[in-house]
């Protein structure tokens, strides 16, 4: 379902596009100190009912007012949204944008996976390898995605995820909304976890979590080398302390229903705040997930199994989970191709597909805005259009879940952020080639 960026610049020449790109690259990467009023549109705050003919007022990168009777200050930049839809910026809560450029076969373009010790890399933070100049950021922004949760991969414990606003060229730490946002673990892939069978994965996780408890209770003995050997390094044990204390969620990658059940049992045993990622067969255990208040990060774009762990794949998975009361985050990861960083922008197609298979429209919008913000503890900053929130706002030409809809204006922390992407520049450069031009044989 890959497609070109939805916004159009039909009258710009290649030279103008390159000039625009250069201007964007040289602009400051922080929010511009200005007042912007988006007026006349149908506003979907997500935190409340839609507002017809509403106004969203932004000052210095923050939303200061939303409603139908908002006074627009003199000198404010006004964006006419009459006949258009206004939503919070979209959030893709399961990606590796800024960490992976090409992927398989090009390891020097990947900064998502640490080796760790014995497949445990809990101290690894993806922010340290995040590239704010990635050419994949701009097309993602141009399609209305303003924030992502970047996930590490590989190993038994992959490391720490980060919730990041998409600001091209900003220092990585300045773009972070929360870090760490979650700890990543594996339960369904024995090979990735460095063991031979699923039961051994669960056993290793239980041993590791038990060692974290021991470390927490006997730090002084550990420092004096008077404690038995533990199954991870001090740095990794320390990084896992917030997980066992219930302060940091553990995101367990699991597609098979039995793997999800194993994760639920492990979380209950150690009082861990659990999230399930992948969740292809989560519909099979929806009541158990709802009872345990465990959110699921999943997608909708594939209708066939991609592995033996996903034989129960079905496109109404999200709708079944929602009806059971499970918090759902749409992440566009329902297949290797769809999960690639260059397809992060397809999150709204995931939402539209979820609606087609039974999820309410409002619930689909919430699954890519406010629910991810709530689950990762940043709802006071992003995910809705409310006073005091970051001004991550999108003005759409129509229903954002329709293919023909364009993101006409995108604000990230109050800064207009739509700009020519690398795809635009390449199309402009090669659109008017001589008729005799052909690829060399």
Steps between C-alpha positions, in 0.01 A plus 500: 500500500798729449414821321643842439452783744142622477557875484546651156746754363413478129625841388840501663804441285787284614708809581222649713452172681867477580497862620201426723674194639814702571297766679330233711834339583645830619195598708524465877388157622305636795148640509467846351394771748176605330124492531302287253122474477344210309145620436174371356574127486334196650721442802545152648664555841478121576475585870146626434230525232572649160459876461340639186644828372759490774822688566829364631722776633872435534758721668872429526457132415217429746123478455341782702132474399260273310135579430244692297535841667878532523623855449780519243768750610605777266805403298441126528569284197161366390448167325157467340376146564146553372366172364804314635566263793734588785649229722793447734817388331499124448715273717654176372590320821705218353772587253874543444486831316831682535669176606483301174553648153510199266487189714591147399837462331624845609595468868672839503156660452356332811528632855209314653659188651770468764690177562487520876627226730325166470232660278415754771545868404269672749735798538495569125306815403397549137523879540878477491483382138204708382566696179293823482624556144363171368350551153203290615382758755365760257263276299370365829429852629343595168241228552394629840713291737657729759623255766628143516609249758836366382557140603821301535508147364674168549601294799314391809491857634550739209526824695320828559245658265461877458199721426621760249348800321600518134706815461740484209851599606425545869754356746367156588456574869305819432248305291438244774164515676577207732801271534493225594140446394506120536732202530491250212501124555461190283295196589401333174830483311740260672773557244497876550510445876808278462334180626355185348131494587212719617498348846864595539421862404240524774736333746782743420268798541379368836860444614600848385209669676576304816858622482380859465300457820808356673715785374247758618485351848874437540680779314755546779586129502525505119740797514721312750491187280323315780198404289466195278568552126203656322388444141562854369748783532458768763396756236231269363373406846481867592309578179246228583430626852225742383331212314481282812388803700209554262620843387605401147284279276641180354409467132509130416501403133260211457271392216389151600217479751692258723796739507269782606363279778858427613573874510184564702600233754853639529371856547257388769774310683736799514236779511623644171315762297463308174450603137465252214659583163410316179193332645390325182304238695408733787132463408517142630580626852315833493309438828823419685671812361204717596486355852870573548466850344777423253520720186582343163708662224395347170417570135238409241653502152572128461227240467720193471741336747859609460639232731397192695455728802228688312282225357199657669539834319176685429435861406226554756750428780497866606121524503472181711754634748325837525160339557653296783630818664868460410687831440626482141786692341522476121866480402504382140717200583285222364773385267870549437448727199238715670719535809788648299585859596409632153143379562449665839263745330266214409361509853186676379439222249519256791238710676276510196529125455412449867184707445414290195524188718280622781687755714313826564647801318553697820670198659733470200605865529554454872716192432751715310487811719387509862521129591874475417558820695315357802668161487849653488425762763515816288130588462568825683722603207370345176216294352210747523403857419476659843646813656846432639582223254778521242371648176527181296210569265396385150256665260364241256320552171240245617467177697861408588421130456415544130771442238423823313533719810808723532666645807498865397653650814709321762620673815760332720536688830335793324743507210362456145684187391380394153792527257629329186618149576778314326237326286369839386848618412580188301167509315554865412852431378411207273144586394602665170767265368581493127277251313803297394611446860496140618651296776841360395489131416 
